[in-house]
Amino acid sequence: MLKKAHITFFSILVSTLLFTTQHSFSDNKRNSTISLSGTGSVSIAPDMAILSFGVVKEAKTAREALDANNKAMASIIEAMDDNGIEEKDLQTSGFNIQPRYFYPKRKPDGQQPAPEITGYVVSNNLTVRIRKIEKAGAILDLSVTLGINSGGNIQFTNSDTSSALKEARTKAVKNALEKATTLADAANVELGAIINISENASRPRPIAIAQARSLSVQEDAAVPIATGENTYRVTVQMSWEISQ
């Protein structure tokens, strides 16, 4: 009886090991795949400009520097309103009050005198979204006249990029598919189902412009600006199953 029970237990153990081995082999079996990338791009003319610049004022006291900065910024914001720029398209940022220090020379006995505050600098930045792009040069020129004297970035963008990105995605997928088909034909295999797809989209970056104090413009002439075109790129990563 004991011998029969031992044989039965041994049979169950062998069956379990066989099942486990077959199941593990099945799980580790992987289909052959092919993975590559495709790129698509679309260039369109911009219809909007974004200007970023600032006002910096320095004075003996923080109050005097702040008042001078506020006065200049208020004039600029008022001028934006007069030129049809809506309040929602204006944003101030980067407000900062910074003391100016004078560091006296070390005394003959080796002691270092404490630094002295000689004045204060107040800075404030403004971002302007210009929906009538033909006004960008005139508004930049006006801003310099009214007190803009720091920084400077200009970005030509598009109010709606959905159609351009959609077209770029389509081109990217077609490009990836063409590559995959070429490789599959060369390797004498067939493409199967798509098992993975992802994308990475890039947009135009802001362009730095000269600091306002170094801009050389005539009082009656707007800053010349060339808008060019914006290029939107999409790169897709795709993987296919392949069969021999």
Secondary structure, 3 states (H helix, E strand, C coil): CHHHHHHHHHHHHHHHHHHHHHHHHHHHCCCCEEEEEEEEEEEECCCEEEEEEEEEEEECCHHHHHHHHHHHHHHHHHHHHHCCCCHHHEEEEEEEEEEEEECCCCCCCCCCCCCEEEEEEEEEEEEEEECCHHHHHHHHHHHHHHCCCEEEEEEEECCCCHHHHHHHHHHHHHHHHHHHHHHHHHCCCEEEEEEEEEEEEECCCCEECCCHHHCCCCCCCCCCCCCCCEEEEEEEEEEEEEEC
